[in-house]
Amino acid sequence: MPVKTRARHDVPMIEWITGAVASAIVLGMLAFIGYEAVFGDGAPPALRVTVAGTRSSPGGFAAEVTVANESSQAAANVLVEGVVRGADGTEIRSDATVDHVPGFSSRRATLLFPGPYANEAVRVRVRGFTAP
């Protein structure tokens, strides 16, 4: 049984257009990946942490924090530390670990502190992270 092949002029125009568009997309992606591999941003993650708000919780209060990454590089295992000063002047520390903060994005975490405090102003900072 002979295999029937079609002539070039029998191929519908939509197939040619679809093939050209798909080829352009693939070539564009390859060019972008190659450019990023050679000239991409090699700067480390630029992490910024802010207090989004505080609220009371059972046995104390909670501070909602936002970790923002202002770089294109991702950060993993981000350790966030919060410090609050009690009425007697003692400092209480709390920390949380954020698993992954992709580049140009943000993640939220909650720091829990025991007991009521006269001044619930929480100081926060990033203590460290790893490269994923």
Backbone torsions as a table, in degrees:
resi	resn	phi	psi	omega
1	MET	NA	116.4	-177.6
2	PRO	-73.4	146.0	177.8
3	VAL	-86.6	128.8	-178.5
4	LYS	-87.5	125.4	175.8
5	THR	-110.7	149.2	179.5
6	ARG	-99.7	149.9	178.4
7	ALA	-75.3	160.4	-177.8
8	ARG	-59.0	-37.3	-178.4
9	HIS	-74.4	-10.4	178.4
10	ASP	-85.3	-8.6	-179.2
11	VAL	-77.6	126.1	-179.3
12	PRO	-63.7	149.1	-178.4
13	MET	-59.3	-34.5	-178.8
14	ILE	-61.8	-33.1	177.1
15	GLU	-66.7	-41.0	178.3
16	TRP	-64.5	-41.8	-179.8
17	ILE	-66.0	-45.4	179.2
18	THR	-61.7	-43.1	178.2
19	GLY	-63.5	-40.1	179.2
20	ALA	-67.4	-42.5	179.0
21	VAL	-65.2	-44.7	179.1
22	ALA	-62.4	-41.8	178.1
23	SER	-63.4	-40.6	178.7
24	ALA	-64.2	-39.8	178.2
25	ILE	-64.5	-46.8	-180.0
26	VAL	-62.2	-45.8	179.2
27	LEU	-64.3	-38.2	176.8
28	GLY	-63.1	-42.9	178.5
29	MET	-64.9	-42.7	178.2
30	LEU	-63.2	-40.1	177.8
31	ALA	-65.0	-42.0	179.3
32	PHE	-64.1	-46.3	179.4
33	ILE	-62.5	-42.1	177.7
34	GLY	-63.4	-42.4	178.7
35	TYR	-62.2	-46.5	180.0
36	GLU	-64.0	-35.8	179.4
37	ALA	-66.4	-36.0	-177.1
38	VAL	-89.5	-45.5	-172.6
39	PHE	-113.8	9.4	-175.0
40	GLY	-62.5	160.8	180.0
41	ASP	-69.2	116.7	-180.0
42	GLY	-99.5	10.1	-179.0
43	ALA	-69.8	147.8	178.4
44	PRO	-70.0	166.0	178.1
45	PRO	-57.9	140.4	177.1
46	ALA	-108.8	94.1	-174.1
47	LEU	-96.2	136.9	177.2
48	ARG	-131.3	132.4	-180.0
49	VAL	-120.2	135.6	179.9
50	THR	-134.4	155.3	176.4
51	VAL	-87.5	119.3	-179.5
52	ALA	-84.2	-23.5	179.6
53	GLY	165.8	165.4	176.5
54	THR	-126.3	155.0	177.6
55	ARG	-153.2	157.3	177.6
56	SER	-76.1	149.8	177.7
57	SER	-140.5	165.0	179.7
58	PRO	-57.8	121.1	177.5
59	GLY	83.8	8.1	-179.3
60	GLY	165.8	-137.0	176.2
61	PHE	-145.8	161.8	-177.7
62	ALA	-119.3	140.4	175.5
63	ALA	-113.9	119.6	176.6
64	GLU	-85.0	125.1	-179.8
65	VAL	-119.9	152.7	176.8
66	THR	-119.2	126.2	176.1
67	VAL	-103.6	116.5	-179.1
68	ALA	-110.1	135.2	177.3
69	ASN	-106.5	113.9	-176.9
70	GLU	-99.5	21.9	179.0
71	SER	-124.3	167.3	177.7
72	SER	-82.5	-13.9	-179.6
73	GLN	-85.8	138.9	179.6
74	ALA	-80.9	159.7	175.8
75	ALA	-130.3	141.0	179.7
76	ALA	-120.8	157.7	177.8
77	ASN	48.7	52.2	-178.1
78	VAL	-76.7	119.5	-179.7
79	LEU	-95.2	116.7	-179.6
80	VAL	-107.1	132.2	179.9
81	GLU	-118.8	139.0	175.2
82	GLY	-125.1	144.3	180.0
83	VAL	-130.3	133.8	175.4
84	VAL	-127.8	143.2	-179.8
85	ARG	-101.0	127.8	179.5
86	GLY	-78.9	174.6	-179.8
87	ALA	-62.7	-29.5	179.7
88	ASP	-87.9	3.2	176.7
89	GLY	92.8	-4.0	179.5
90	THR	-76.6	149.6	178.2
91	GLU	-101.8	131.4	175.8
92	ILE	-112.1	131.4	-178.1
93	ARG	-110.4	146.7	174.3
94	SER	-140.2	148.4	177.6
95	ASP	-139.9	160.3	178.2
96	ALA	-144.7	151.0	177.7
97	THR	-112.9	126.8	176.0
98	VAL	-99.3	122.0	-173.7
99	ASP	-58.5	-47.5	-172.5
100	HIS	-153.4	131.0	174.8
101	VAL	-124.6	100.9	179.7
102	PRO	-64.2	163.0	177.9
103	GLY	-60.9	143.2	179.1
104	PHE	52.5	44.6	177.7
105	SER	-146.3	-179.2	178.0
106	SER	-142.8	157.4	177.7
107	ARG	-136.3	155.2	-179.6
108	ARG	-111.0	151.2	176.1
109	ALA	-145.6	165.2	178.8
110	THR	-125.0	128.8	174.7
111	LEU	-102.1	130.7	-179.0
112	LEU	-107.5	133.0	179.3
113	PHE	-122.4	136.4	178.6
114	PRO	-80.7	148.4	172.2
115	GLY	74.3	157.5	176.1
116	PRO	-80.1	149.8	178.9
117	TYR	-128.5	144.1	179.4
118	ALA	-65.9	-38.8	-179.3
119	ASN	-120.0	107.0	-177.1
120	GLU	-91.2	28.6	175.5
121	ALA	-76.1	117.1	-176.2
122	VAL	-101.1	128.7	172.2
123	ARG	-96.0	130.3	-177.5
124	VAL	-126.0	153.3	175.9
125	ARG	-158.7	161.2	174.2
126	VAL	-92.2	123.3	-179.4
127	ARG	-89.6	-23.6	179.7
128	GLY	173.3	170.0	178.8
129	PHE	-161.4	169.2	175.8
130	THR	-122.1	160.3	174.4
131	ALA	-84.4	131.3	-178.6
132	PRO	-71.1	NA	NA
